[in-house]
C-alpha cells in the first residue's frame, strides 16, 4: 500500500484479532485443564439430559398418534387432530384401487416420519369437509401445517400420472409442502472399505458417494457416481474392496470400480422387485434381498446368480452370513427370521411370525433354547443392530439414540450417542474398529470414536495406539457425505400360518 499509516492500522487490527482468538483458545484450554471428575460427571449428565429431552419430544408425538397411519371416524375428529399436531397429512379416500395404492405409501411414510401425523378420512362420509376443502378427485391429500391446509396432492398427476409411483416420489412431494422433514439427499446405506480408510454411502437420489477419512482432517470426496435411476438402497465393498456393489428399486445391481467409479458390470432385472439389502458371503460371492422376500446369491467371477430362495412374503429388511456353517440369515417385514443353507441350496428353517416387523439381525455366540425377548428396553423401535462382542450389541433406535445393550442379562447398559432426533438407519464399524459410523435422516454420516463412546461402559474394546481429539465427525450430504435410509421399507406384518416352533428354530441354528 502507498499510505504507510493505513498499512500500520491494518496490521494493528490483525494483531488485535489474532490476540483475541489466541486468548479465547487459551481460556478454553485452561477450562479443560481445570476439569476434575465431578466436572466430567456434570458434562456426562448434561449429555444424558439432552438425549432425554429429545426422547421426550418423540414420546409426545407418539402419544398424539404419530408413527402410525390411522383412520379417523368423523369430521369432528379431523379438527382435533390438526389442532394437536403441527404437521398433518390427511388422505381423503373412498374404497377404490387408486386410494389403496396411496394407503400403501402413506403407511410406509408414517413410520419413517414420526414428526408428522398421517391420517385418512372417508370423503363420502365427510360431506362438510369435502365441500369446504373442495375435494373432488380421489385420492386427495390435504397437507396441513399449524392447523391450516397449505397444499394438496390431487390424484397421481404430480406423481408421474401413474399408480406405479415410488414412495420416494411421494416423499419428495410432501417435503416441498414442508409437512415432513426431508431434503432429497437422504442416505440409505453405508459400508467401510475392508482395509483402507474409505467409506461409501448410497443416496435416495440414486448416487453413490465415496469418501476418504483421517484423524484431525476433513473428509475428502473421492467419487460421486450416478449409479441408479432410482434410489441407491444397498451398498457393499466386494472383491477385497476393489469394487462397490449397489442395489436399487430399479431392480438392478451395479458393480463400480473403487478407484475410478466406472461401471464394471450392471445386472439389469437382477430381481423381480426393488433390491433392499446386500451382504458379503465369501470372497467371490454376495447375497441380495428384495421387496418381495426373495434372496439371491451372486458369483462375482461368473457375474451370475448361483442360489435363489423365495423365503419371505414381505421385504427383506436385513441379511447376515454365518461363515462357519455356510448359512444365510434374513429378517423380513413379514415378522419372520429365516435360515438358508448355501451348501444344500435349501431354506433350512423359518421362525414363528412375530407381531412386529423384524428390522435387523446379528449372530451372537450364545445358545438359546427358546426365543429370548428383550422386554421394555425402549419405547422406540430398534432399527439397526451391530455386534460389538459376544456379550454386547450396539443398537440404533427410531428416536436417534445409539445404545450399548448387554446380552444375558438383557439390559441397556447405557446410551452412548445421539445421532439426531430422527431414526438411526444403519450402523457399521471401520475396518480397524476405531470408528463407528451411523446414518440417519438428518443427511449426515457421523463417525464416532469408538473408544470414547465406550468409556465407562465396562470392558473396553481393543486399545488403539492412535487417539482422536474429537468424539465424532459429522459429514453433511450436500457438502460432504450422506445421511441414512430406509428409504428403508417398513410394512405391516403378514399373518400367515406358523412354520414350526421356536424351540425347533433355535435348535437348528
LINNORZI-V146216 format. One record per pair of residues at least 24 apart in sequence whose ideal C-beta (glycine too) atoms are under 10 Angstrom apart, sorted by the first residue. I is the first residue (numbers start at 1). J is the second residue. Records with the same first field share a line. If there is no record, write none. Layout:
# LINNORZI-V146216
I->J ; J
This chain:
# LINNORZI-V146216
40->455 ; 456
41->456
44->414 ; 455 ; 456
47->415 ; 416 ; 417 ; 418 ; 471
48->414 ; 415 ; 418
50->418
51->399 ; 400 ; 401 ; 402 ; 403 ; 415 ; 416 ; 417 ; 418
52->401 ; 415 ; 418
53->421
54->399 ; 400 ; 401 ; 418 ; 420 ; 421 ; 422
55->378 ; 379 ; 380 ; 397 ; 399 ; 400 ; 401 ; 415 ; 418 ; 421
56->399
57->114 ; 115 ; 399 ; 421
58->114 ; 115 ; 379 ; 380 ; 397 ; 398 ; 399 ; 400 ; 401 ; 421 ; 422 ; 423
59->379 ; 380 ; 399
61->85 ; 86 ; 87 ; 114 ; 115 ; 116 ; 117 ; 399
62->114 ; 379 ; 380 ; 398 ; 399
64->88 ; 117
65->110 ; 117 ; 118 ; 119
66->110 ; 111 ; 113 ; 114 ; 115 ; 116 ; 117 ; 118
67->110 ; 111 ; 112 ; 113 ; 114 ; 115 ; 116 ; 117 ; 118 ; 380 ; 381 ; 398
68->107 ; 110 ; 111 ; 114 ; 117 ; 118 ; 119
69->103 ; 104 ; 105 ; 106 ; 107 ; 108 ; 109 ; 110 ; 111 ; 117 ; 118 ; 119 ; 120 ; 492
70->107 ; 110 ; 117 ; 118 ; 119 ; 120
71->103 ; 119 ; 120 ; 121 ; 122
72->117 ; 119 ; 120 ; 121 ; 122 ; 126
73->121 ; 122 ; 125 ; 126
74->121 ; 122 ; 125 ; 126 ; 129
75->121 ; 125 ; 126 ; 127 ; 128 ; 129 ; 130 ; 132
76->128 ; 129
77->119 ; 121
78->119 ; 121 ; 126 ; 128 ; 129 ; 133 ; 142 ; 144
79->129 ; 147
81->117 ; 119 ; 121 ; 144 ; 147
82->117 ; 119 ; 142 ; 144 ; 145 ; 146 ; 147 ; 148 ; 149
83->144 ; 146 ; 147
84->117 ; 147
85->115 ; 116 ; 117 ; 118 ; 119 ; 144 ; 145 ; 146 ; 147
86->115 ; 116 ; 117 ; 144 ; 145 ; 146 ; 147 ; 179
87->113 ; 115 ; 116 ; 117 ; 118 ; 143 ; 144 ; 145 ; 146 ; 150 ; 174 ; 177 ; 178 ; 179 ; 180 ; 181
88->116 ; 117 ; 118 ; 119 ; 142 ; 143 ; 144 ; 145 ; 146 ; 147 ; 149 ; 179
89->113 ; 116 ; 117 ; 118 ; 119 ; 120 ; 141 ; 142 ; 143 ; 144 ; 153 ; 170 ; 174 ; 177 ; 179 ; 180
90->117 ; 118 ; 119 ; 120 ; 121 ; 129 ; 133 ; 135 ; 140 ; 141 ; 142 ; 143 ; 144 ; 149
91->118 ; 119 ; 120 ; 121 ; 122 ; 123 ; 138 ; 139 ; 140 ; 141 ; 142 ; 153
92->120 ; 121 ; 122 ; 123 ; 124 ; 126 ; 129 ; 130 ; 133 ; 135 ; 136 ; 137 ; 138 ; 139 ; 140 ; 141 ; 142 ; 152 ; 154
93->120 ; 121 ; 122 ; 123 ; 124 ; 138 ; 139 ; 140 ; 141
94->122 ; 123 ; 124 ; 125 ; 138 ; 139
95->122 ; 124 ; 138
96->138 ; 139
97->163
98->137 ; 138 ; 139 ; 155 ; 156 ; 163
99->123 ; 138 ; 139 ; 140
100->139 ; 163
101->139 ; 156 ; 159 ; 162 ; 163 ; 164 ; 165
102->138 ; 139 ; 140 ; 141 ; 153 ; 155 ; 156 ; 159 ; 163 ; 165 ; 170
103->139
104->167 ; 491 ; 492
105->159 ; 165 ; 166 ; 167 ; 168 ; 169 ; 170 ; 171
106->139 ; 141 ; 167 ; 170 ; 174
107->167 ; 490 ; 491 ; 492
108->167 ; 168 ; 170 ; 171 ; 315 ; 333 ; 486 ; 487 ; 488 ; 489 ; 490 ; 491 ; 492
109->167 ; 168 ; 170 ; 171 ; 174 ; 180 ; 182 ; 490
110->490
111->357 ; 381 ; 383 ; 398 ; 423 ; 486 ; 488 ; 489 ; 490 ; 491 ; 492
112->167 ; 171 ; 180 ; 182 ; 186 ; 398 ; 422 ; 423 ; 425 ; 441 ; 485 ; 486 ; 487 ; 488 ; 489 ; 490
113->171 ; 174 ; 175 ; 179 ; 180 ; 181 ; 182 ; 422 ; 423 ; 441
114->180 ; 181 ; 380 ; 381 ; 398 ; 399 ; 421 ; 422 ; 423
115->179 ; 180 ; 181 ; 182 ; 421 ; 422 ; 441
116->143 ; 144 ; 145 ; 174 ; 179 ; 180 ; 181
117->144 ; 179
118->174 ; 179 ; 180
119->144
141->170 ; 173 ; 174 ; 177 ; 179
142->179
143->173 ; 174 ; 176 ; 177 ; 178 ; 179 ; 180
144->177 ; 179
145->177 ; 178 ; 179
150->177 ; 178 ; 179
151->176 ; 177 ; 178 ; 179
152->177
153->177
166->204 ; 230 ; 231 ; 249 ; 250 ; 274 ; 487
167->231 ; 249 ; 274 ; 486 ; 487 ; 489
168->204 ; 205 ; 206 ; 230 ; 231 ; 233 ; 249 ; 487
169->230
171->204 ; 487
172->204 ; 205
180->441
181->420 ; 421 ; 422 ; 441 ; 442 ; 443
182->422 ; 441 ; 443
183->441 ; 442 ; 443 ; 477 ; 478 ; 483
184->443 ; 477 ; 478
185->209 ; 443 ; 476 ; 477 ; 478 ; 481 ; 482 ; 483
186->231 ; 422 ; 425 ; 439 ; 440 ; 441 ; 442 ; 443 ; 477 ; 482 ; 483 ; 484 ; 485 ; 486 ; 487 ; 488
187->231 ; 232 ; 235 ; 425 ; 426 ; 439 ; 440 ; 441 ; 442 ; 443 ; 444 ; 445 ; 477 ; 481 ; 482 ; 483 ; 484 ; 485 ; 487
188->231 ; 232 ; 233 ; 234 ; 235 ; 246 ; 247 ; 248 ; 276 ; 425 ; 426 ; 439 ; 482 ; 483 ; 484 ; 485 ; 486 ; 487 ; 488
189->232 ; 233 ; 234 ; 235 ; 236 ; 246 ; 247 ; 276 ; 277 ; 278 ; 425 ; 426 ; 428 ; 439 ; 482 ; 484 ; 485 ; 486 ; 487 ; 488
190->235 ; 236 ; 425 ; 426 ; 427 ; 428 ; 437 ; 438 ; 439 ; 445 ; 481 ; 482 ; 483 ; 484 ; 485
191->234 ; 235 ; 236 ; 237 ; 238 ; 241 ; 244 ; 245 ; 246 ; 278 ; 279 ; 280 ; 426 ; 428 ; 437
192->237 ; 241 ; 428 ; 429 ; 430 ; 431 ; 432 ; 433 ; 435 ; 437 ; 447
193->237 ; 240 ; 241 ; 242 ; 244 ; 258 ; 430 ; 431
194->237 ; 238 ; 239 ; 240 ; 241 ; 242 ; 280 ; 431
195->237 ; 240 ; 241 ; 431 ; 432
196->237 ; 241 ; 258 ; 430 ; 431
197->430 ; 431 ; 432 ; 434 ; 435
198->222 ; 223 ; 237 ; 241 ; 244 ; 258 ; 430 ; 431
199->235 ; 237 ; 428 ; 430 ; 431 ; 435 ; 437 ; 445 ; 447 ; 475 ; 481 ; 482
200->225 ; 232 ; 235 ; 236 ; 237 ; 241 ; 244 ; 245 ; 246 ; 256 ; 258 ; 445 ; 481 ; 482
201->232 ; 235 ; 426 ; 437 ; 439 ; 445 ; 475 ; 477 ; 481 ; 482 ; 483 ; 484 ; 485
202->227 ; 228 ; 231 ; 232 ; 233 ; 234 ; 235 ; 236 ; 244 ; 246 ; 247 ; 248 ; 278 ; 426 ; 439 ; 482 ; 484 ; 485 ; 487
203->227 ; 228 ; 231 ; 232 ; 233 ; 235 ; 443 ; 477 ; 481 ; 482 ; 483 ; 485 ; 487
204->230 ; 231 ; 232 ; 233 ; 443 ; 477 ; 482 ; 483 ; 485 ; 487
205->230 ; 231 ; 232 ; 477 ; 482
206->230 ; 231 ; 232 ; 233 ; 246 ; 248 ; 249 ; 250
207->231 ; 232 ; 246 ; 477 ; 482
208->232 ; 235 ; 244 ; 245 ; 246 ; 254 ; 256 ; 261 ; 482
209->235 ; 445 ; 475 ; 477 ; 480 ; 481 ; 482
210->235 ; 237 ; 244 ; 256 ; 258 ; 259 ; 261 ; 481
211->445 ; 447 ; 475 ; 480 ; 481 ; 482
213->430 ; 435 ; 437 ; 445 ; 447 ; 473 ; 475 ; 480 ; 481
214->473
215->434 ; 435 ; 449 ; 466 ; 467 ; 468 ; 469 ; 470 ; 473
216->468 ; 469 ; 470 ; 473
217->473
218->473 ; 475 ; 479 ; 480
219->445 ; 447 ; 473 ; 474 ; 475 ; 476 ; 479 ; 480 ; 481
220->480
221->475 ; 479 ; 480 ; 481
222->258 ; 259 ; 261
223->256 ; 257 ; 258 ; 259 ; 260 ; 261 ; 262
224->261
225->254 ; 256 ; 257 ; 260 ; 261 ; 262 ; 263
226->261
227->252 ; 254 ; 256 ; 261 ; 263 ; 266
228->252 ; 253 ; 254 ; 266 ; 275
230->274 ; 275 ; 487
231->274 ; 485 ; 487
232->275 ; 482 ; 485 ; 487
233->274 ; 275 ; 276 ; 277 ; 278 ; 290 ; 291 ; 485 ; 486 ; 487 ; 488 ; 489
234->274 ; 275 ; 276 ; 277 ; 278 ; 279 ; 286 ; 288 ; 289 ; 316 ; 319 ; 485
235->278 ; 426 ; 428
236->277 ; 278 ; 279 ; 280 ; 286 ; 287 ; 288
237->280 ; 286 ; 431
238->264 ; 278 ; 280 ; 281 ; 283 ; 284 ; 285 ; 286 ; 298 ; 300
239->264 ; 280 ; 283 ; 284 ; 286 ; 300 ; 301
240->283
241->431
242->300
243->300
245->275 ; 278 ; 280 ; 286 ; 288 ; 298 ; 300
246->275 ; 278
247->271 ; 274 ; 275 ; 276 ; 277 ; 278 ; 286 ; 288 ; 289 ; 290
248->274 ; 275 ; 276
249->273 ; 274 ; 275 ; 276 ; 290 ; 291 ; 487 ; 489
250->274 ; 275
251->275 ; 290 ; 291
253->278 ; 286 ; 288 ; 296 ; 298 ; 303
255->286 ; 298 ; 300 ; 303
264->300 ; 303
265->300 ; 303
266->303
267->296 ; 298 ; 303 ; 304 ; 305
270->296 ; 298 ; 305
271->295 ; 296 ; 305 ; 308 ; 316
272->310
273->315 ; 316
274->315 ; 316 ; 487 ; 489
275->316
276->315 ; 316 ; 317 ; 318 ; 319 ; 332 ; 333 ; 485 ; 486 ; 487 ; 488 ; 489
277->315 ; 316 ; 317 ; 318 ; 319 ; 320 ; 330 ; 331 ; 488 ; 489
278->319
279->318 ; 319 ; 320 ; 321 ; 328 ; 329 ; 330
280->319 ; 320 ; 321 ; 323
281->306 ; 307 ; 319 ; 321 ; 323 ; 326 ; 328 ; 342
282->321 ; 323 ; 326 ; 342
285->321 ; 342
286->319 ; 321
287->316 ; 319 ; 320 ; 321 ; 328 ; 330 ; 340 ; 342
288->316 ; 319
289->315 ; 316 ; 317 ; 318 ; 319 ; 328 ; 330 ; 331 ; 332
290->315 ; 316
291->315 ; 316 ; 333 ; 489 ; 491
292->316
293->330 ; 332 ; 333 ; 334 ; 336 ; 338 ; 494
295->319 ; 328 ; 330 ; 332 ; 338 ; 340 ; 347
297->321 ; 328 ; 340 ; 342 ; 345
306->342 ; 345
307->340 ; 341 ; 342 ; 345 ; 346
308->340 ; 345
309->338 ; 340 ; 341 ; 342 ; 345 ; 346 ; 347 ; 348
310->347
311->336 ; 338 ; 339 ; 340 ; 347 ; 348 ; 350
312->336 ; 337 ; 338 ; 347 ; 350 ; 358 ; 494
313->353 ; 491 ; 493 ; 494 ; 495 ; 496
314->357 ; 358 ; 489 ; 490 ; 491 ; 492 ; 493 ; 494 ; 496
315->357 ; 486 ; 488 ; 489 ; 490 ; 491
316->489
317->357 ; 358 ; 359 ; 360 ; 361 ; 383 ; 486 ; 488 ; 489 ; 490 ; 491
318->358 ; 359 ; 360 ; 361 ; 362 ; 383 ; 384 ; 385 ; 426 ; 488
319->361
320->360 ; 361 ; 362 ; 363 ; 385 ; 387
321->363
322->363 ; 509
323->363
324->363
325->363 ; 509
327->363 ; 508 ; 509
329->361 ; 362 ; 363 ; 509
330->358 ; 361
331->357 ; 358 ; 359 ; 360 ; 361 ; 385
332->357 ; 358 ; 359 ; 491 ; 493 ; 494
333->357 ; 358 ; 359 ; 488 ; 489 ; 490 ; 491 ; 492 ; 493 ; 494
334->358 ; 491 ; 492 ; 493 ; 494 ; 495 ; 496
335->492 ; 493 ; 494 ; 495 ; 496
336->493 ; 494 ; 496 ; 498 ; 499 ; 505
337->361 ; 371 ; 502 ; 505 ; 506 ; 509
338->499 ; 505
339->505 ; 508 ; 509
341->508
347->499
348->505 ; 508 ; 509
349->499 ; 500 ; 504 ; 505 ; 506 ; 507 ; 508 ; 509
350->498 ; 499 ; 500 ; 505 ; 508
351->498 ; 499 ; 500 ; 501 ; 502 ; 504 ; 505 ; 506 ; 508 ; 509
352->498 ; 499 ; 500 ; 501 ; 502 ; 504 ; 505
353->493 ; 494 ; 495 ; 496 ; 497 ; 498 ; 499
354->493
355->493 ; 495
356->381 ; 490 ; 492 ; 493
357->381 ; 383 ; 489 ; 490 ; 491 ; 492 ; 493 ; 494
358->493
359->383 ; 384 ; 385 ; 396 ; 398 ; 425 ; 486 ; 488 ; 489 ; 490
360->384 ; 385 ; 386 ; 393 ; 395 ; 396 ; 426 ; 427
361->385
362->386 ; 387 ; 388 ; 393 ; 394 ; 395
363->387 ; 509
364->389 ; 390 ; 391 ; 392 ; 393 ; 407 ; 408
365->389 ; 390 ; 391 ; 407
366->390 ; 391 ; 407 ; 408
367->506 ; 507 ; 509
368->408 ; 502 ; 503 ; 505 ; 506 ; 507 ; 509
369->502 ; 503 ; 506 ; 507
370->501 ; 502 ; 503 ; 505 ; 506 ; 507
371->501 ; 502 ; 503 ; 505 ; 506
372->407 ; 408 ; 410 ; 502 ; 506
373->410
374->405 ; 407 ; 410 ; 411 ; 412
375->410
376->412
377->403 ; 405 ; 410 ; 411 ; 412
378->403 ; 405 ; 412 ; 415
380->423
381->423 ; 490
382->423 ; 424
383->423 ; 424 ; 425 ; 426 ; 427 ; 440 ; 484 ; 485 ; 486 ; 488 ; 490
384->423 ; 424 ; 425 ; 426 ; 427 ; 428 ; 438 ; 439 ; 440 ; 484 ; 485 ; 486 ; 488
385->427
386->426 ; 427 ; 428 ; 429 ; 436 ; 437 ; 438
387->427 ; 429
388->429 ; 433 ; 436 ; 450 ; 454 ; 457 ; 459 ; 461
389->459 ; 461
391->458 ; 459
392->454 ; 457 ; 458 ; 459 ; 461
393->427
394->424 ; 427 ; 429 ; 436 ; 438 ; 448 ; 450 ; 453 ; 454
395->424 ; 427
396->423 ; 424 ; 425 ; 426 ; 427 ; 436 ; 438 ; 439 ; 440 ; 484
397->423 ; 424
398->422 ; 423 ; 424 ; 425 ; 440 ; 490
399->423 ; 424
400->424 ; 438 ; 440 ; 441 ; 442
402->427 ; 436 ; 438 ; 440 ; 446 ; 448 ; 453
404->453 ; 454 ; 457 ; 458
406->457 ; 458
413->454 ; 456 ; 457 ; 458
414->453 ; 454 ; 456 ; 457 ; 458
416->448 ; 450 ; 452 ; 453 ; 454 ; 455 ; 456 ; 457
417->446 ; 448 ; 452 ; 453 ; 471 ; 472
418->446
419->444 ; 445 ; 446 ; 448 ; 472 ; 474 ; 483 ; 484
420->444 ; 446 ; 474 ; 483 ; 484
422->483 ; 484
423->484 ; 485 ; 486 ; 488 ; 490
424->484 ; 485
425->483 ; 484 ; 485 ; 486 ; 487 ; 488
426->484 ; 485 ; 486 ; 488
427->484
429->461
432->462 ; 464 ; 466
433->461 ; 462 ; 464
434->461 ; 462 ; 464 ; 466 ; 467 ; 468
435->468 ; 472 ; 473
436->472
437->473 ; 475 ; 481 ; 484
438->472 ; 474 ; 483 ; 484
439->475 ; 477 ; 481 ; 482 ; 483 ; 484 ; 485
440->483 ; 484 ; 485
441->483 ; 484 ; 485 ; 486 ; 487
442->474 ; 476 ; 477 ; 483 ; 484
443->474 ; 475 ; 476 ; 477 ; 478 ; 480 ; 481 ; 482 ; 483 ; 484
444->472 ; 473 ; 474 ; 475 ; 476 ; 477 ; 478 ; 480 ; 481 ; 482 ; 483 ; 484
445->473 ; 474 ; 475 ; 476 ; 477 ; 480 ; 481 ; 482 ; 483 ; 484
446->471 ; 472 ; 473 ; 474 ; 475 ; 481 ; 483 ; 484
447->471 ; 472 ; 473 ; 474 ; 475 ; 481
448->472 ; 473 ; 474
449->473
